[in-house]
């Protein structure tokens, strides 16, 4: 009986090894090297609260914690830009009490100097480190000046082929490369691929100005592509994450799941789980 068990064990082990070798042979990208200190992510996973735009702040915070995220970027649904300093302080305290890091705000439109000034006063009052924004090209000098004065980063968000000002990371980089390094990119990878740009290539090429990421997947690499659970769409998520690790990206990877706005938690949970699984592998 002992010999029989040993035989079956060895046979099963050999079969498993053959299958594994076959999988790697057919899919070389699966043959990953063991993690080393240099290959571990330096970035953190976060939430863009636009995901929960139909829910009040307390439920937004509770659902963020439920999927295991500990950093959050608040949209003005949850902290209006017109809030008083006292109201801003109260909301910031509620976020902290929920065990979350209020790292950012946005996306904030900046078409006038007064809108830029208000956004920086708002961020300072909340203790926010990064403003995700959409300025006009004419407002870039004012944005640069405010960044220098407040020491708060400004990450310009690309909105894909529908955005005539900043459709891609390439266009943003070209407009800001001469500005303070704290003026950079918030790359929305879904809108990036919808505009025909590979997110991994853009992350590599513009690593020196990549300050924030909006993490999503889309149904097609065209203007018609729409949000879908991460891993079900067309973006090569493993390659994108590998690129972030190779370049040493140390900012936030913020999930912005805008599908199913009345019930986004299942899709968000699947998306977060997929990314965690890729990183674990």
Secondary structure, 3 states (H helix, E strand, C coil): CHHHHHHHHHHHHHHHHHHHHHHHHHCHHHCCCCCCHHHCCCCEEEEEHHHHCCCCHHHHHHHHHHCCCCEEEECCCCCCCCCCHHHHHHHHHHHHHCCCEEEEEEEEEECCHHHHHHHHHHHHHHCCCEEEEEECHHHHHHHHHHHHHHCCEEEEECCHHHCCCCCCHHHHHHHHCCCCCCEEEEEEHHHHHHCCCCHHHHHHHCHHHEEEEEECEECCCCCCCCEECCCCCCCCHHHHHHHHHHHCCCCEEEECCCCCCCCCHHHHHHHHHHHHHHHHC
